[in-house]
Amino acid sequence: MFADQRRPDAPKEKSQPSQWKTFAVFSGAMLQLGGCIVGFGFLGHILAVQSHHVWLTILGVIVGVVVGASGLVYLAKQILGDRP
């Protein structure tokens, strides 16, 4: 009779997400980061060729890293439960 009841101090079981779902989320996040870096780097390169300033390519890559990382931070907040 008492064996079917849970004790209040017993740890609760956490449901683990499937490995494929975790793989899909992280691979999508890495694809987003890489796409942002390549896209903004390419845009910076086009502007650098037109204006003859190499620093625009570097600026494009840095902007790509910032935009991609902000997407990763948003995704991490959603996964951890800190929704805005």
N, C-alpha and C positions, 0 to 999 in steps of 0.2 A: 504494500500500500504506500509506504513512504518512499520506496525506491523509485517510483515514477515521478516524484516531485523533484524539482531542481533546488539546490541550495542557493541562497542569495549571494554567497561569497564565491560560488563556482564561476570560473571564467566563461564568458559567452563565446560561442563558436563564431568565427568570422568567415564569411563566404569569400573564398578566393576567386578572383576573376580568372577566366580561362587563359591559358598561355597564348593562344592564338589572338585573343582580343588584346592582350598586353603587347604582343609583337606588332599587331596592326597599329595600335596607338603610337608606339615609339617609332616605328618605321615611318609612319606618316609625319610625325613631328620632325624627324631627321630630314625627310624629303622637303618639308616646308622650309627648314633652315637652309639646306643646300640650295634650294630654288631661289630663295631670297638673296643669298650671297651671290650666286651666279647672275641672277637677273639685274640686281642693282650694280654689280661690278661691270656687266656688259653695258648698261646704260651709262655708267661713269666713263667707260672706255670710249664709247661713241662721242660723248661730250669732250673727252680729252683729245681725241683725234681732231675734232673740229676746232677746238680752241688752242691746241698745242700746249696743253698743261697736263703733265703726268699726274699731278696730285688729285685730279678729278676721278681717276680710276681708283685710287686709294680711298678717296672719300666715298665712292660708290660701294666699295666692298665693306667699309665700316658701317655705312647706313644699312646695308644688307644684313650684317651681323646683328645690328641693333633691332631691326624689324623682325628678323627671324627669332631672336632671343625673346623678344616681347611676346611673340606667338607661343613660344615654349613656356614662358611664365604663365600666360593665360591658361594654357592646357594643364599645367601642373596645379594651378589653383582649382580648376574644375575637378581634377582627379582627387585632390586632397580634401575637397569639400568647402573651400573658401570662395564661394561664388559671390561675385560683385552685386 
